[in-house]
């Protein structure tokens, strides 16, 4: 991207500084005091766009051949054959190409472990106490991370940035629109609820085994229980204010405030957890304290409890084939995602947890489709598999009413692919966010670079050739 275009995009993105995210108890940036760091994201002004004659995967399970997609005023306006374009519309020939919703990565550490990798950039784990629900990942996000733009070239339009997995409770995650911005608030997805990152298994007991504990899995569970007991008491005291309360307990506690938000359902719970038995224990924990688990992340043994996850309405945010790199990852299989997807109401998600994997989530999904076929499972169609990358992560992140599918009235987050996105030859040719063409593989002026990389020879042309 040229300096002039960078500045223009920055000005447009910061034009919404007066706007604030929604507050309240409806799942949109809800907490007891609202959002003191509200989104300033504003869609980039753009003309209407009509993509014609493409194969369209809507993300709802539907595949349309030779269809047109009209984007107008930042929204999906219509999907049908033979649409009429407004006079000022930009027409894009979609013949032989495929259109999908923008891809969503539910588990990313871009910005909190940014490139270039350096100790000075290690901001993802506040490994000072087993429970750090008081910290927010957004306060570590570095918008200049080149990884955001490499992900954009892979079709990623939205991502949830989470704290790392050192702690029992690592803190709040944040959902971002994948646009260039000077501040993280300029990327912050308006109206998206926060996520709460928890972790079970080896990581917390390894990190804290020599720091006073927990040092065992039973210590982990005792730690969660103690934290939620405190949060329930904190919530009870604050709910009773005005009923004869003397006001001595009115002081805010950032840790307990976040945990209470999870108990209320305003903050969505995402749990790093590998083993089937531990996921079942965490489900029991959620029932003991009355919170809902949105998704288990990594879950290499999720296939063993696929029916339980479906019955509980819990998504599995999983890798296509990572396994074996530690004991709790030993029993992974390459059909994991396909098996989690198979039950009625199953919710499977392909996630990255990687600054490289986020560039090719479509290829990771294609591997799952191939392994399921090799195992003799029923054929998984592109119109079904795209949900693993769009609709299902949107559901687990609490933003499905705004994005994740191509339906009239939803955000015009769209990817135009050179062919079937599940082909090894697939490339994202154009990426639209809220109807604005923010990436074009054939137009160097629409291949953004971060401010950090501008002027550095090593950075020239990076975004256009990352795949």
C-alpha positions as CSV (number, residue, x, y, z in Angstrom):
1,X,0.0,0.0,0.0
2,X,1.3,3.5,-0.8
3,X,1.7,6.0,2.0
4,X,-1.2,8.1,0.6
5,X,-3.5,5.1,0.6
6,X,-2.4,4.2,4.1
7,X,-3.1,7.7,5.3
8,X,-6.5,7.7,3.6
9,X,-7.6,4.4,5.1
10,X,-6.3,5.6,8.5
11,X,-8.3,8.8,8.3
12,X,-11.5,6.9,7.3
13,X,-11.1,4.3,10.0
14,X,-10.5,6.9,12.6
15,X,-13.5,9.0,11.4
16,X,-15.7,7.1,13.8
17,X,-13.9,8.2,16.9
18,X,-17.1,9.7,18.4
19,X,-19.0,6.4,18.1
20,X,-19.2,4.0,20.9
21,X,-19.8,0.3,21.1
22,X,-23.1,-1.0,22.4
23,X,-23.4,-1.6,26.2
24,X,-25.9,-3.4,28.4
25,X,-26.8,-7.0,29.1
26,X,-27.7,-8.1,25.6
27,X,-24.3,-9.7,24.8
28,X,-22.9,-6.7,23.0
29,X,-19.8,-5.4,24.8
30,X,-21.7,-6.0,28.0
31,X,-20.2,-5.6,31.5
32,X,-21.1,-3.9,34.7
33,X,-19.6,-0.6,33.6
34,X,-19.9,-0.9,29.8
35,X,-16.8,-0.6,27.6
36,X,-14.3,2.1,28.8
37,X,-12.3,1.4,25.6
38,X,-15.0,1.6,22.9
39,X,-14.5,0.7,19.3
40,X,-13.8,3.6,17.0
41,X,-14.0,1.5,13.9
42,X,-15.9,3.0,11.0
43,X,-16.4,1.3,7.6
44,X,-14.4,2.7,4.8
45,X,-16.5,4.7,2.4
46,X,-17.0,2.8,-0.9
47,X,-19.3,2.7,-3.9
48,X,-21.7,-0.2,-4.5
49,X,-20.1,-3.4,-5.8
50,X,-21.8,-6.0,-8.1
51,X,-20.0,-9.3,-8.5
52,X,-21.6,-11.2,-11.3
53,X,-21.8,-14.8,-12.5
54,X,-20.0,-16.5,-9.6
55,X,-20.4,-19.7,-7.6
56,X,-21.5,-18.4,-4.3
57,X,-21.2,-20.2,-0.9
58,X,-23.5,-18.3,1.4
59,X,-22.4,-19.9,4.6
60,X,-25.9,-21.0,5.3
61,X,-25.4,-24.4,3.6
62,X,-26.4,-23.1,0.2
63,X,-24.4,-23.1,-3.0
64,X,-25.6,-20.9,-5.9
65,X,-24.2,-21.2,-9.4
66,X,-23.9,-18.2,-11.8
67,X,-25.2,-15.9,-9.1
68,X,-24.7,-12.1,-8.5
69,X,-23.8,-10.5,-5.2
70,X,-24.6,-6.9,-4.6
71,X,-22.8,-5.0,-1.9
72,X,-24.2,-1.6,-1.0
73,X,-23.8,0.8,2.0
74,X,-21.5,-1.7,3.7
75,X,-24.0,-4.5,3.7
76,X,-25.0,-7.4,1.6
77,X,-27.9,-6.0,-0.4
78,X,-28.9,-9.0,-2.6
79,X,-27.8,-12.4,-3.9
80,X,-29.5,-13.7,-7.0
81,X,-29.1,-14.2,-10.7
82,X,-29.4,-11.2,-13.1
83,X,-29.2,-8.4,-10.5
84,X,-29.3,-4.9,-11.7
85,X,-26.4,-2.7,-10.6
86,X,-26.8,0.9,-9.4
87,X,-25.4,3.4,-11.8
88,X,-22.4,4.1,-9.6
89,X,-21.6,0.5,-8.9
90,X,-18.2,-1.1,-9.5
91,X,-18.8,-4.3,-11.6
92,X,-16.6,-7.3,-10.9
93,X,-16.7,-10.3,-13.3
94,X,-17.1,-13.4,-11.2
95,X,-17.2,-15.9,-14.0
96,X,-15.3,-19.0,-13.0
97,X,-14.7,-17.6,-9.6
98,X,-16.2,-18.4,-6.2
99,X,-17.5,-16.0,-3.5
100,X,-17.7,-16.7,0.2
101,X,-18.3,-14.8,3.4
102,X,-15.1,-13.4,4.9
103,X,-13.2,-16.0,6.8
104,X,-13.2,-15.7,10.7
105,X,-10.4,-17.0,12.9
106,X,-11.7,-17.6,16.4
107,X,-8.3,-18.3,17.9
108,X,-5.5,-15.9,17.1
109,X,-2.6,-14.2,18.9
110,X,-1.8,-11.7,16.2
111,X,-1.0,-8.4,17.8
112,X,-0.2,-9.8,21.2
113,X,2.6,-12.0,19.9
114,X,3.3,-9.9,16.8
115,X,6.0,-10.0,14.1
116,X,8.8,-9.5,14.2
117,X,9.1,-12.0,17.0
118,X,11.1,-10.5,19.9
119,X,11.0,-10.7,23.6
120,X,9.8,-7.1,23.6
121,X,6.7,-8.2,21.7
122,X,5.8,-11.1,24.1
123,X,2.6,-9.6,25.4
124,X,0.1,-12.5,25.3
125,X,0.6,-14.2,28.7
126,X,0.4,-12.3,32.0
127,X,2.0,-15.2,33.8
128,X,2.1,-13.6,37.2
129,X,-0.8,-15.5,38.8
130,X,-2.9,-18.5,37.9
131,X,-6.1,-16.3,37.5
132,X,-5.6,-13.1,35.6
133,X,-9.2,-12.4,34.5
134,X,-8.4,-8.7,35.1
135,X,-6.3,-8.4,32.0
136,X,-7.6,-7.7,28.5
137,X,-5.8,-8.9,25.4
138,X,-6.8,-5.7,23.5
139,X,-4.4,-3.7,25.7
140,X,-1.5,-5.7,24.2
141,X,-2.6,-5.6,20.6
142,X,-0.1,-3.9,18.3
143,X,-1.9,-2.8,15.2
144,X,1.3,-2.6,13.1
145,X,1.8,-6.4,13.3
146,X,2.4,-7.5,9.7
147,X,0.6,-10.7,10.4
148,X,-2.8,-9.0,10.2
149,X,-2.1,-8.1,6.5
150,X,-0.8,-11.5,5.7
151,X,-4.0,-12.9,7.1
152,X,-6.0,-10.5,5.0
153,X,-4.4,-11.9,1.9
154,X,-5.7,-15.2,3.0
155,X,-9.3,-14.0,3.2
156,X,-9.5,-13.3,7.0
157,X,-11.9,-10.4,7.6
158,X,-12.5,-11.0,11.4
159,X,-10.5,-12.5,14.2
160,X,-10.7,-13.1,17.9
161,X,-7.4,-12.2,19.6
162,X,-7.0,-14.1,22.8
163,X,-4.5,-14.2,25.7
164,X,-2.1,-17.2,25.8
165,X,-2.7,-20.4,27.7
166,X,-0.3,-20.1,30.6
167,X,-3.0,-19.4,33.2
168,X,-6.2,-21.1,34.5
169,X,-7.9,-17.9,33.4
170,X,-5.9,-15.8,31.1
171,X,-8.2,-12.7,30.6
172,X,-10.5,-11.2,28.1
173,X,-10.1,-11.7,24.3
174,X,-11.1,-9.1,21.8
175,X,-12.8,-9.4,18.3
176,X,-11.2,-7.3,15.6
177,X,-12.1,-6.3,12.0
178,X,-9.0,-7.0,9.9
179,X,-8.4,-3.5,8.7
180,X,-5.3,-1.3,8.9
181,X,-5.6,1.1,11.8
182,X,-3.4,3.2,14.0
183,X,-5.1,2.1,17.3
184,X,-6.6,-1.2,18.2
185,X,-9.9,0.6,18.8
186,X,-9.9,1.4,15.1
187,X,-10.0,-2.4,14.5
188,X,-12.4,-3.3,17.3
189,X,-15.5,-5.0,16.0
190,X,-18.5,-2.8,17.1
191,X,-20.9,-4.7,19.2
192,X,-18.9,-7.9,19.6
193,X,-19.0,-9.4,23.1
194,X,-15.7,-10.1,24.8
195,X,-14.4,-13.6,25.2
196,X,-12.9,-15.1,28.3
197,X,-9.8,-17.2,27.8
198,X,-9.4,-20.2,30.1
199,X,-7.0,-23.1,29.9
200,X,-7.0,-26.6,31.4
201,X,-4.4,-29.4,31.4
202,X,-0.7,-29.2,31.1
203,X,0.0,-25.5,30.5
204,X,-1.1,-24.0,33.8
205,X,0.3,-26.7,36.0
206,X,3.6,-26.5,34.1
207,X,3.9,-22.8,34.4
208,X,2.9,-22.6,38.0
209,X,4.2,-25.9,39.3
210,X,7.3,-24.1,40.6
211,X,5.5,-20.8,41.5
212,X,3.3,-22.1,44.3
213,X,0.8,-24.0,42.2
214,X,-1.3,-25.3,40.9
215,X,1.0,-28.2,40.0
216,X,-1.7,-30.8,39.2
217,X,-4.9,-31.2,37.3
218,X,-6.8,-31.4,40.6
219,X,-5.1,-28.1,41.6
220,X,-6.3,-26.6,38.3
221,X,-9.9,-27.5,39.0
222,X,-9.7,-26.2,42.6
223,X,-8.4,-23.0,41.2
224,X,-11.3,-22.5,38.8
225,X,-13.8,-23.3,41.6
226,X,-12.2,-20.8,44.0
227,X,-12.2,-18.1,41.4
228,X,-15.9,-18.6,40.5
229,X,-16.9,-18.8,44.1
230,X,-15.4,-15.4,44.7
231,X,-17.0,-14.1,41.5
232,X,-20.4,-15.3,42.6
233,X,-20.1,-13.6,45.9
234,X,-18.9,-10.4,44.3
235,X,-21.9,-10.5,42.0
236,X,-24.3,-11.1,44.9
237,X,-22.9,-8.2,46.8
238,X,-23.2,-5.8,43.9
239,X,-26.7,-7.0,43.0
240,X,-27.8,-6.2,46.6
241,X,-26.6,-2.6,46.6
242,X,-29.3,-0.3,47.8
243,X,-30.9,-3.0,50.0
244,X,-29.4,-1.9,53.3
245,X,-25.8,-2.4,52.0
246,X,-23.4,-0.2,53.8
247,X,-21.3,0.4,50.7
248,X,-18.1,-1.1,52.0
249,X,-18.0,-3.7,49.2
250,X,-18.6,-1.3,46.3
251,X,-15.0,-1.1,45.2
252,X,-14.6,-2.5,41.7
253,X,-12.5,-5.6,41.3
254,X,-11.4,-6.1,37.7
255,X,-10.7,-9.8,38.0
256,X,-14.1,-10.6,39.7
257,X,-15.9,-8.2,37.4
258,X,-14.8,-10.2,34.4
259,X,-15.7,-13.6,36.0
260,X,-19.1,-12.2,37.0
261,X,-19.6,-11.2,33.4
262,X,-19.0,-14.7,32.4
263,X,-21.5,-16.0,35.0
264,X,-24.0,-13.6,33.6
265,X,-23.4,-14.7,30.0
266,X,-22.3,-11.3,28.9
267,X,-18.7,-12.5,28.3
268,X,-18.3,-15.7,26.3
269,X,-16.2,-18.5,27.7
270,X,-13.5,-20.1,25.4
271,X,-11.5,-22.9,26.9
272,X,-8.1,-24.2,25.7
273,X,-8.5,-27.9,26.5
274,X,-7.1,-31.1,24.7
275,X,-8.4,-34.2,26.4
276,X,-11.9,-35.5,26.3
277,X,-12.1,-36.3,30.0
278,X,-11.0,-32.8,30.9
279,X,-13.5,-31.2,28.6
280,X,-16.2,-33.2,30.3
281,X,-14.9,-32.0,33.7
282,X,-15.1,-28.4,32.4
283,X,-18.7,-28.9,31.3
284,X,-19.5,-30.1,34.9
285,X,-17.7,-27.0,36.2
286,X,-19.8,-24.8,34.0
287,X,-23.0,-26.4,35.4
288,X,-21.8,-26.1,39.0
289,X,-21.5,-22.3,38.6
290,X,-24.1,-21.6,35.9
291,X,-22.0,-20.3,33.0
292,X,-22.1,-21.4,29.3
293,X,-19.0,-22.6,27.4
294,X,-19.0,-21.1,23.9
295,X,-16.2,-23.3,22.5
296,X,-13.4,-25.7,23.4
297,X,-10.2,-24.7,21.6
298,X,-7.6,-27.2,20.2
299,X,-9.5,-30.2,21.6
300,X,-7.6,-32.9,19.8
301,X,-9.8,-35.5,21.6
302,X,-13.1,-33.7,20.9
303,X,-14.1,-36.5,18.5
304,X,-14.5,-38.8,21.6
305,X,-17.3,-36.6,23.0
306,X,-18.8,-35.2,19.8
307,X,-22.3,-36.1,20.8
308,X,-21.9,-34.5,24.3
309,X,-20.6,-31.2,22.7
310,X,-23.5,-31.2,20.3
311,X,-26.0,-31.8,23.1
312,X,-24.5,-29.0,25.2
313,X,-24.4,-26.6,22.3
314,X,-20.6,-26.2,22.6
315,X,-18.5,-25.6,19.5
316,X,-15.1,-27.3,18.9
317,X,-12.5,-24.9,17.5
318,X,-9.9,-27.3,16.3
319,X,-6.9,-27.9,14.1
320,X,-7.0,-30.0,11.0
321,X,-4.2,-32.3,12.0
322,X,-1.9,-30.9,14.7
323,X,-1.2,-33.6,17.3
324,X,1.6,-35.3,19.3
325,X,3.6,-32.3,20.4
326,X,2.9,-33.0,24.1
327,X,1.2,-35.7,26.1
328,X,-2.3,-34.2,26.1
329,X,-2.1,-33.9,22.3
330,X,-1.1,-37.5,21.7
331,X,-4.4,-39.0,20.8
332,X,-5.4,-36.7,17.9
333,X,-6.8,-38.0,14.6
334,X,-7.1,-36.3,11.3
335,X,-10.9,-36.9,11.2
336,X,-11.5,-34.9,14.4
337,X,-13.2,-31.9,12.9
338,X,-15.4,-34.0,10.6
339,X,-16.5,-36.2,13.6
340,X,-17.3,-33.1,15.7
341,X,-19.3,-31.8,12.8
342,X,-21.3,-35.0,12.2
343,X,-23.9,-35.1,15.0
344,X,-27.1,-33.1,14.6
345,X,-26.4,-29.6,15.9
346,X,-22.6,-30.3,15.8
347,X,-20.6,-27.1,15.6
348,X,-17.1,-27.6,14.2
349,X,-14.7,-24.7,13.6
350,X,-11.2,-24.6,11.9
351,X,-9.0,-22.3,13.9
352,X,-5.3,-21.4,13.5
353,X,-3.5,-20.4,16.8
354,X,-0.7,-19.6,14.3
355,X,0.5,-16.5,12.5
356,X,1.1,-18.8,9.5
357,X,-1.9,-21.1,9.7
358,X,-4.2,-18.1,9.7
359,X,-3.1,-17.4,6.1
360,X,-4.6,-20.6,4.8
361,X,-7.6,-21.6,6.9
362,X,-9.3,-22.7,3.7
363,X,-6.5,-25.2,3.0
364,X,-6.8,-26.5,6.6
365,X,-10.5,-27.1,6.0
366,X,-9.7,-28.8,2.7
367,X,-7.4,-31.3,4.5
368,X,-10.3,-32.2,6.8
369,X,-12.6,-32.9,3.8
370,X,-9.9,-35.1,2.2
371,X,-9.2,-37.1,5.4
372,X,-13.0,-37.7,6.0
373,X,-13.2,-38.9,2.4
374,X,-10.3,-41.3,2.9
375,X,-11.9,-42.6,6.1
376,X,-15.1,-43.5,4.1
377,X,-17.2,-40.8,5.7
378,X,-20.0,-39.1,3.8
379,X,-18.8,-36.5,1.3
380,X,-18.4,-33.1,2.8
381,X,-19.5,-30.4,0.3
382,X,-17.9,-27.0,0.0
383,X,-21.2,-25.4,0.9
384,X,-21.1,-27.3,4.2
385,X,-17.4,-27.0,5.0
386,X,-17.4,-23.2,4.5
387,X,-19.4,-23.0,7.7
388,X,-16.4,-24.2,9.7
389,X,-14.6,-20.9,8.6
390,X,-17.5,-18.4,8.7
391,X,-20.9,-19.1,10.3
392,X,-19.7,-21.4,13.1
393,X,-17.0,-19.1,14.5
394,X,-19.4,-16.2,14.2
395,X,-21.9,-18.1,16.3
396,X,-19.3,-19.0,19.0
397,X,-18.1,-15.4,19.1
398,X,-21.5,-13.9,19.5
399,X,-21.5,-12.0,16.1
400,X,-23.6,-14.3,13.9
401,X,-26.4,-11.7,13.6
402,X,-23.9,-9.4,12.0
403,X,-21.5,-11.5,9.9
404,X,-20.4,-15.0,9.0
405,X,-23.0,-15.6,6.2
406,X,-23.9,-13.8,3.0
407,X,-27.5,-12.7,3.7
408,X,-29.1,-9.3,3.0
409,X,-28.6,-6.9,5.8
410,X,-25.4,-8.5,7.1
411,X,-22.0,-6.9,6.9
412,X,-20.5,-7.1,3.4
413,X,-17.4,-9.1,4.5
414,X,-16.7,-11.0,1.3
415,X,-13.9,-12.9,-0.4
416,X,-13.7,-13.5,-4.2
417,X,-11.6,-16.6,-4.9
418,X,-9.9,-17.5,-8.2
419,X,-11.8,-20.9,-7.9
420,X,-13.0,-23.4,-5.4
421,X,-11.6,-22.2,-2.1
422,X,-10.9,-25.8,-1.0
423,X,-8.6,-26.4,-3.9
424,X,-4.8,-26.5,-3.4
425,X,-4.6,-23.8,-6.1
426,X,-7.0,-21.4,-4.4
427,X,-6.1,-17.8,-3.8
428,X,-8.1,-14.9,-2.4
429,X,-8.2,-12.5,-5.3
430,X,-10.2,-9.7,-3.6
431,X,-11.3,-9.2,0.0
432,X,-14.1,-6.8,1.0
433,X,-14.8,-5.6,4.5
434,X,-18.1,-3.8,5.0
435,X,-18.2,-3.5,1.2
436,X,-14.8,-1.8,0.8
437,X,-12.2,-3.6,-1.3
438,X,-9.3,-3.7,1.2
439,X,-7.2,-6.3,-0.7
440,X,-6.7,-7.1,-4.3
441,X,-4.1,-9.7,-5.4
442,X,-3.8,-8.0,-8.8
443,X,-3.6,-4.4,-7.6
444,X,-0.5,-3.4,-5.6
445,X,-2.2,-0.3,-4.3
446,X,-4.7,-2.6,-2.6
447,X,-2.0,-4.8,-0.9
448,X,-1.6,-3.0,2.5
449,X,1.6,-2.9,4.4
450,X,2.0,-2.1,8.1
451,X,3.6,1.2,9.1
452,X,6.4,-0.8,10.7
453,X,7.3,-2.4,7.3
454,X,7.1,0.8,5.2
455,X,10.5,1.8,3.8
456,X,12.1,-1.5,4.7
457,X,13.4,-3.6,1.8
458,X,12.4,-6.8,3.5
459,X,8.8,-5.7,3.6
460,X,8.3,-4.7,0.0
461,X,5.6,-6.7,-1.7
462,X,5.0,-9.0,1.3
463,X,1.3,-8.9,1.5
464,X,0.8,-9.7,-2.2
465,X,2.9,-12.9,-2.0
466,X,2.5,-14.4,1.4
467,X,0.5,-17.4,0.3
